Amino acid sequence: MKEKLRVMTEKPRNAETPAEHLRSWITANEHFFDRNQGEIPTEPIALANWELTISGEVEKPLSVAFADILKMPKAIVANTMECSGNSRSLLTEKAAGNPWTIGGVGNAVWGGVWLRNLLEQAGLKGSARYVAFEGYEQAKTKFVRSIPLDKALDSTLLAYEMNGEPLPLKHGYPLRALALGWTGANCVKWLSQIMVLEQPNKGFFMDNVYRVFQKGMEPSSGPAVTSLKLKSIITQPLPGDTLAKGHVVVLGAAYGGEKGVERIEVSVDGGKTWAPAEFIGPREPYAWHQWQYLWEVSESGTYQIMSRASDTNGEQQPMDADWNVLGYGNNGVREHAIRIDIA
């Protein structure tokens, strides 16, 4: 079978979506990016053998079968997921990690149950402050992530469907934690355990990896990677394209995690002047917004195209990204500019 993604590593598999497959509001399951710390299970777990346990700072520890989850009220939510290191390779100064361009992101419609419904069944103790997730991913170091209790209760889904299909094995079958509007690092796949804690989970992936820090700093001293940053990307034309004079359609997407995107502007002269683009397609709280800009080009030459987003709070996407050791959260306008030629 022909490879549909741009593969960076095979073991574990890490691969990004080509830009041409980011032009639709929904990213097809087969084109959705892959991010793994360990090996993807070779076979799906038998649902008869699977159970989800909830323990820790709860009044009634639970053990829940998949059939029980299917009997609960269902929620369907559109959510854009992005790898924390997406666009890392576009930074001027090199950062450690997989060389993502813009393809470590995708938007899907997820079906599942609200985490708060299960936590209500378990009964939270007054000492409950955080919720940790653990999956059965085959990694040398267990992948465990915790999120604050308010995020768990407000906007965290336990997903068993992706774009109307059972959750694919490589995306976490049979159940995945989905902290809406947060990076993929907070969305644990192959979910098997939920632990309610008094303090944030301590461990390699909490304290050493998904932290924003500078050279010479202890990783754990930097803030944890949580919500997506305000960002826009250009998906058409592609860098290096040569186009004819006349009518050019510029396409892209913009997202802000928990913040709504209010406006998109496009520059075709390297940031000297800006003009508004228009949103196209659905608008949902945690999903990206597709946009287009209709550009009439009358002169041949090389052009630099930029896009920038503004959110509902008036915050504007920065012209330059804030560099950090692991290259997380690259949302700079200049880093995402593209050059094309008009013949």
C-alpha positions as CSV (number, residue, x, y, z in Angstrom):
1,M,0.0,0.0,0.0
2,K,1.3,3.5,-0.9
3,E,2.3,5.5,2.2
4,K,-0.2,8.3,2.8
5,L,1.8,10.3,5.3
6,R,5.4,11.7,5.5
7,V,7.1,9.3,7.8
8,M,9.8,10.6,10.1
9,T,10.4,7.5,12.2
10,E,9.2,4.0,11.8
11,K,9.8,2.6,15.3
12,P,8.0,4.2,17.0
13,R,5.9,5.5,14.1
14,N,5.8,9.2,13.7
15,A,4.4,10.7,10.5
16,E,2.8,13.9,9.4
17,T,-0.1,14.7,7.1
18,P,0.8,16.2,3.7
19,A,-0.5,19.8,3.3
20,E,-2.9,18.9,0.6
21,H,-4.9,16.7,3.0
22,L,-5.3,19.6,5.5
23,R,-7.5,21.6,3.1
24,S,-10.8,19.9,4.3
25,W,-12.5,20.7,7.6
26,I,-12.4,17.0,8.5
27,T,-9.1,15.2,8.2
28,A,-9.7,11.6,7.1
29,N,-8.6,8.9,9.5
30,E,-6.2,7.5,7.0
31,H,-4.5,10.9,6.6
32,F,-4.5,11.9,10.3
33,F,-1.0,12.3,11.7
34,D,0.7,9.6,13.8
35,R,2.5,10.5,17.0
36,N,3.8,7.7,19.3
37,Q,6.3,7.3,22.1
38,G,6.2,3.5,21.9
39,E,5.1,0.8,19.5
40,I,1.5,0.7,18.2
41,P,-0.2,-2.5,19.5
42,T,0.0,-5.2,16.7
43,E,-3.6,-6.4,17.4
44,P,-6.6,-4.7,19.0
45,I,-7.4,-5.8,22.5
46,A,-10.5,-8.0,22.7
47,L,-13.3,-5.9,24.1
48,A,-14.3,-8.8,26.4
49,N,-10.9,-8.5,28.1
50,W,-10.8,-4.7,28.2
51,E,-11.8,-2.7,31.2
52,L,-11.3,0.9,32.4
53,T,-10.4,1.4,36.0
54,I,-10.9,4.6,38.0
55,S,-9.0,4.8,41.3
56,G,-7.3,7.3,43.7
57,E,-9.1,10.1,45.3
58,V,-12.6,8.8,44.7
59,E,-15.3,7.5,47.0
60,K,-16.0,4.4,44.9
61,P,-13.3,2.9,42.7
62,L,-14.7,1.7,39.4
63,S,-14.0,-1.0,36.9
64,V,-16.0,-0.3,33.7
65,A,-16.5,-2.6,30.7
66,F,-16.7,-1.3,27.2
67,A,-20.4,-2.3,27.0
68,D,-21.1,-0.2,30.0
69,I,-19.5,2.8,28.3
70,L,-21.7,2.3,25.2
71,K,-24.8,2.5,27.5
72,M,-23.9,5.9,28.7
73,P,-25.1,9.2,27.2
74,K,-23.1,9.9,24.0
75,A,-21.3,13.1,23.1
76,I,-20.1,14.1,19.6
77,V,-17.5,16.9,19.4
78,A,-15.3,18.4,16.7
79,N,-11.8,18.9,17.9
80,T,-8.5,19.9,16.3
81,M,-5.6,17.9,17.7
82,E,-2.0,19.1,17.2
83,C,1.4,17.5,18.2
84,S,3.2,19.7,20.7
85,G,6.2,19.9,18.4
86,N,4.3,20.6,15.2
87,S,6.2,23.1,12.9
88,R,9.4,22.5,14.9
89,S,11.5,22.2,11.8
90,L,10.4,25.7,10.6
91,L,12.2,27.4,13.5
92,T,15.3,29.4,12.4
93,E,17.3,27.9,15.3
94,K,17.2,24.1,15.5
95,A,15.2,22.4,18.2
96,A,15.4,18.8,19.4
97,G,12.7,16.3,18.2
98,N,11.0,15.0,15.1
99,P,11.2,17.5,12.2
100,W,7.5,18.3,11.8
101,T,6.5,20.9,9.2
102,I,2.8,21.9,9.4
103,G,1.3,18.4,9.2
104,G,1.3,17.4,12.8
105,V,-2.3,18.5,13.1
106,G,-5.7,17.4,12.1
107,N,-9.4,17.9,12.8
108,A,-11.9,15.1,13.5
109,V,-15.4,14.6,14.8
110,W,-15.1,12.4,17.9
111,G,-17.8,10.4,19.6
112,G,-17.6,9.2,23.1
113,V,-18.7,10.0,26.7
114,W,-17.8,12.9,28.9
115,L,-15.2,12.0,31.5
116,R,-17.2,14.0,34.1
117,N,-20.0,11.4,33.9
118,L,-17.7,8.6,35.0
119,L,-16.1,10.7,37.7
120,E,-19.5,11.5,39.1
121,Q,-20.2,7.7,39.3
122,A,-16.9,7.3,41.2
123,G,-17.6,10.2,43.5
124,L,-14.7,12.7,44.0
125,K,-13.2,13.2,47.4
126,G,-12.5,16.7,48.6
127,S,-8.8,16.1,48.0
128,A,-9.2,15.5,44.3
129,R,-7.2,18.1,42.2
130,Y,-5.9,16.3,39.1
131,V,-6.8,13.4,36.8
132,A,-4.1,11.2,35.3
133,F,-4.4,8.9,32.3
134,E,-2.5,5.7,31.5
135,G,-2.7,3.6,28.4
136,Y,-1.4,0.2,27.4
137,E,1.0,1.5,24.8
138,Q,4.1,-0.6,24.4
139,A,6.7,1.9,25.5
140,K,9.9,1.4,27.7
141,T,8.6,4.2,30.0
142,K,4.9,4.2,30.7
143,F,3.1,7.2,29.1
144,V,1.2,8.8,31.9
145,R,-0.2,12.4,31.7
146,S,-2.3,14.3,34.2
147,I,-4.6,17.3,33.8
148,P,-6.2,19.7,36.3
149,L,-9.5,18.5,37.7
150,D,-11.4,21.5,36.3
151,K,-10.3,20.6,32.7
152,A,-11.3,17.0,33.3
153,L,-14.8,18.0,34.5
154,D,-15.4,20.8,31.9
155,S,-14.1,19.6,28.5
156,T,-12.6,16.2,28.4
157,L,-14.1,13.4,26.3
158,L,-13.4,9.7,26.4
159,A,-13.5,9.0,22.7
160,Y,-14.4,5.6,21.1
161,E,-15.3,7.0,17.6
162,M,-13.3,9.0,15.1
163,N,-15.1,10.6,12.1
164,G,-18.0,8.2,12.4
165,E,-16.0,5.0,12.7
166,P,-14.7,3.0,15.6
167,L,-11.5,4.6,16.9
168,P,-8.7,3.2,14.7
169,L,-6.1,1.1,16.5
170,K,-3.3,3.5,15.8
171,H,-5.3,6.4,17.2
172,G,-6.1,4.6,20.5
173,Y,-8.7,1.9,20.1
174,P,-10.8,1.2,22.0
175,L,-10.8,4.4,24.1
176,R,-8.8,7.6,24.1
177,A,-8.7,10.5,26.5
178,L,-9.4,13.8,24.7
179,A,-8.7,17.1,26.5
180,L,-10.5,19.3,24.0
181,G,-8.4,22.2,22.7
182,W,-5.2,20.8,24.2
183,T,-2.2,19.3,22.5
184,G,-2.1,15.6,21.6
185,A,0.4,15.0,24.5
186,N,-2.6,15.3,26.8
187,C,-4.8,12.9,24.9
188,V,-3.6,9.4,26.0
189,K,-4.4,6.5,23.6
190,W,-5.3,2.9,24.4
191,L,-6.7,4.2,27.7
192,S,-6.8,1.6,30.5
193,Q,-6.5,3.5,33.8
194,I,-7.7,6.8,35.2
195,M,-6.2,8.0,38.5
196,V,-7.6,10.9,40.5
197,L,-4.8,12.6,42.4
198,E,-4.1,15.3,45.0
199,Q,-1.0,16.5,43.1
200,P,0.0,16.4,39.4
201,N,1.5,13.1,38.3
202,K,5.3,12.9,38.6
203,G,7.2,11.2,35.9
204,F,9.3,11.3,32.7
205,F,6.6,12.5,30.3
206,M,5.2,15.0,32.8
207,D,8.4,16.5,34.1
208,N,11.1,16.0,31.5
209,V,9.5,15.9,28.1
210,Y,6.3,18.0,27.7
211,R,7.7,21.2,29.3
212,V,8.6,24.5,27.7
213,F,12.1,25.4,28.8
214,Q,15.3,27.2,27.7
215,K,18.9,26.0,27.5
216,G,20.5,25.6,30.9
217,M,17.1,25.2,32.7
218,E,15.7,22.1,34.4
219,P,12.9,20.9,32.2
220,S,10.5,20.5,35.2
221,S,11.0,24.2,35.9
222,G,9.2,25.2,32.7
223,P,5.4,25.3,32.2
224,A,3.7,22.2,31.0
225,V,2.4,21.9,27.5
226,T,-1.4,22.3,27.6
227,S,-3.7,24.3,25.3
228,L,-3.0,24.9,21.6
229,K,-1.6,28.3,20.7
230,L,-3.2,30.7,18.3
231,K,-2.0,29.8,14.9
232,S,-2.7,29.9,11.2
233,I,-1.3,27.7,8.4
234,I,-1.3,28.0,4.6
235,T,-2.3,24.8,2.8
236,Q,-2.5,26.1,-0.8
237,P,-0.4,27.0,-2.7
238,L,2.6,25.0,-1.5
239,P,6.0,26.4,-0.9
240,G,8.0,26.7,-4.2
241,D,4.9,26.4,-6.4
242,T,5.1,28.3,-9.8
243,L,1.7,29.7,-10.7
244,A,0.3,31.6,-13.6
245,K,-0.7,35.3,-13.4
246,G,-4.4,35.9,-12.7
247,H,-6.7,34.4,-10.2
248,V,-5.0,32.6,-7.2
249,V,-6.9,31.0,-4.4
250,V,-5.0,30.9,-1.1
251,L,-6.3,28.3,1.4
252,G,-5.5,27.7,5.0
253,A,-6.7,26.8,8.5
254,A,-6.6,28.7,11.8
255,Y,-7.0,27.4,15.4
256,G,-6.6,28.6,18.9
257,G,-7.4,25.6,21.2
258,E,-9.7,26.9,23.9
259,K,-9.8,30.4,22.3
260,G,-12.1,31.2,19.4
261,V,-10.5,32.6,16.2
262,E,-12.1,35.9,15.2
263,R,-10.2,37.1,12.2
264,I,-7.7,36.0,9.5
265,E,-5.5,38.4,7.5
266,V,-3.2,37.6,4.6
267,S,-0.2,39.4,3.3
268,V,1.3,38.7,-0.2
269,D,4.2,41.2,0.2
270,G,6.1,39.7,3.1
271,G,4.1,41.5,5.8
272,K,4.1,45.0,4.5
273,T,0.4,45.1,3.9
274,W,-2.5,42.9,5.1
275,A,-6.0,42.1,3.8
276,P,-8.9,40.1,5.4
277,A,-9.5,36.5,4.4
278,E,-12.9,34.9,4.6
279,F,-13.8,31.9,6.7
280,I,-15.3,28.9,4.9
281,G,-17.0,25.8,6.3
282,P,-18.3,24.9,9.8
283,R,-17.3,26.8,12.9
284,E,-17.2,24.8,16.1
285,P,-15.6,25.8,19.5
286,Y,-12.6,23.4,19.5
287,A,-12.2,22.9,15.8
288,W,-10.1,24.7,13.4
289,H,-11.6,27.2,10.9
290,Q,-10.8,26.8,7.2
291,W,-10.3,30.1,5.3
292,Q,-9.6,31.4,1.9
293,Y,-8.1,34.5,0.3
294,L,-8.8,35.4,-3.4
295,W,-5.8,37.0,-4.9
296,E,-5.5,38.7,-8.3
297,V,-1.9,38.7,-9.5
298,S,-0.9,40.9,-12.4
299,E,2.9,40.9,-12.2
300,S,5.4,38.1,-12.5
301,G,7.9,37.6,-9.6
302,T,8.6,35.9,-6.3
303,Y,6.1,36.5,-3.6
304,Q,6.1,35.8,0.1
305,I,2.7,34.9,1.5
306,M,1.8,35.2,5.2
307,S,-1.3,34.6,7.3
308,R,-2.1,35.7,10.8
309,A,-5.0,34.9,13.1
310,S,-6.6,37.0,15.9
311,D,-8.7,35.5,18.6
312,T,-11.9,36.6,20.3
313,N,-9.9,38.3,23.1
314,G,-8.1,40.5,20.6
315,E,-4.8,38.6,20.8
316,Q,-2.9,38.3,17.6
317,Q,-0.7,35.5,16.3
318,P,3.0,36.6,16.9
319,M,5.2,37.5,13.9
320,D,8.0,35.3,15.4
321,A,7.7,32.2,17.5
322,D,9.2,31.9,21.1
323,W,12.0,29.5,20.8
324,N,12.5,26.7,23.3
325,V,14.7,23.6,23.6
326,L,12.1,21.2,22.3
327,G,10.5,23.5,19.8
328,Y,7.1,23.4,21.2
329,G,4.2,25.7,20.2
330,N,5.7,27.2,17.1
331,N,3.0,29.6,16.0
332,G,5.1,32.3,14.4
333,V,3.8,34.1,11.3
334,R,7.2,34.4,9.7
335,E,8.0,30.7,10.3
336,H,4.8,29.7,8.5
337,A,5.3,32.1,5.5
338,I,5.7,30.5,2.0
339,R,7.4,31.7,-1.1
340,I,6.0,31.1,-4.6
341,D,6.8,32.2,-8.1
342,I,4.3,33.8,-10.5
343,A,5.3,33.2,-14.1
